[in-house]
Amino acid sequence: MTSTLRRAGGFAAVGSLALAAPALGPAAAAPFVAIALLAAFVVSDGPLFELFARPGDHEDGRLNGLAGFALAATGLALLATVPRMTMPVTTFVAAVFVVAYGNLGASLVGAGEEEPFRRTAAFATAGFLAAFVGQAAVAWPAPQYPELAFLAASGALVAALFRSLLFGRDDPLVMLSVGILLWLLGVLVGDVPPLEVAAALSLTILLGYISYALGAASLPGMLTGVFLVLLSIVLGGVGWFAALITFFGVGALSTKFGYERKRSQGVAEDNEGARGTGNVLGNAAVALVALVGFAATPHLAVDATPFVYAFAGSLATALADTLSSEIGGLFEEPRLVTTFEPVRPGTDGAITWQGELAGGIGAALVALVAVALLPVEGVVGGVVVAVGGVAGMTADSFLGATLEGNRLGNQGVNFVATLVGALVSAALALLVL
């Protein structure tokens, strides 16, 4: 057994103390406080030190990694058990178990396999299973299995994403972030039909594997997209999923289409067209906010209509912008959107009529999906979505010509453009419907 695997097993054992929370009540944080103090001030050598020590701990002579892990668990335990705090104990257990047992799963694979996808898949799988079982144990005798499965899957995906972007020493930050996120999702999700959760999990796994295998997304980009798909199905429904996957699917195909020619012209996406987390969030963050806003409307007693149109308008913008860039990049003699002067291919803010036409078709495609599957009101509602998409695409071009570079990066431009598309669609919906 390697030292990494033994260490991961030790951390998993410490994390298992979260199962005592229902019995300990407000004292649930006490075991983790004790471990943090021992790790920071008492254990400085010997077998116990060697079991939990990470490489940097030997230099400092104290178990910084274990102390941080225990302190993060302490914070979540207080939120879950101190009077007037509202975090469910199941959420506390899920966050701790996802990180502790996820690392154990990754270590089991890493002992003989260093390929990142396999390690990440092992982390997510072990984290999901442990979080599901742990939540069910503390919720016994009346666990709500579909909700627990959704929260376990969400926690595992987000933890795997953060873990792929951060370092091993950042496990406390990952645990705290997952706990806060699951707390929010637990408030929003309500009762989840078992078949809906099963379908959501199956589709996210399948689509995630396909996108990574085909090179449509990097590993962090795949995890981000899969998490968004899972949320769209559970918090929204089939229509929200269909609109989101229309953007992801058609956008990925357009990126790969004519890739060698675009590469020769210097306008191709980096990394063989694989979209990273920044690109995915730059295009879909506004849609995610609209989705969460829609899910929160029953709790806030506000009209859900603006959130529906904001979601559809932002995705119409994202697909329109992607198609205008990817299809337009295949043609020569682009012109700057602000002056219509000829510029080199790849210039920020450059457009072609072919790209603009493709972008308009992309916006119309999302509008058709919205009319068919979202609560969008007929032809007029579809026009509202399409107009928002074209407005956002146009805003993207103007931002590219004026601000992109020193002031805004590409992801920032994408975010602002999708925000414009969302706001235009939501405002028009309130005015004309």
Buried (B, 14 or more C-beta within 10 A) or exposed (E): EEEBBBBBBBBBEBBBBBBBBBEBEBEBBBBBBBBBBBBBEEBBEEEBBEBBBBEEBEEEEBBBBBBBBBBBBBBBBBBBBEEEEEBBBBBBBBBBBBBBBBBBBBBBBBEEEEEEEBBBBBBBBBBBBBBBBBBBBBBEEEBBBBBBBBBBBBBBBBBBBBBBBEEBBBBBBBBBBBBBBBBEBBEBBEEBEEEBBEBBBEBBBEBBBBBBEEBBBBBBBBBBBBBBBBBBBBBBBEBBBBBBBBBBBBBBBBBBBBBEEBBEBEBBBEEEBBBBBBBBBBBBBBBBBBBBBBBBBEEEEEEBBBBBBBBBBBBBBBBBBBBBBBBBBBBEEBBBBEEEEEBEBBBBBBBBEBBBBBBBBBBBBBBBBBBEBBBBBEEEBBBBBBBBBBBBBBBBBBBBBBBBEEEBBBBBBBBBBBBBBBBBBBBBBEEEE
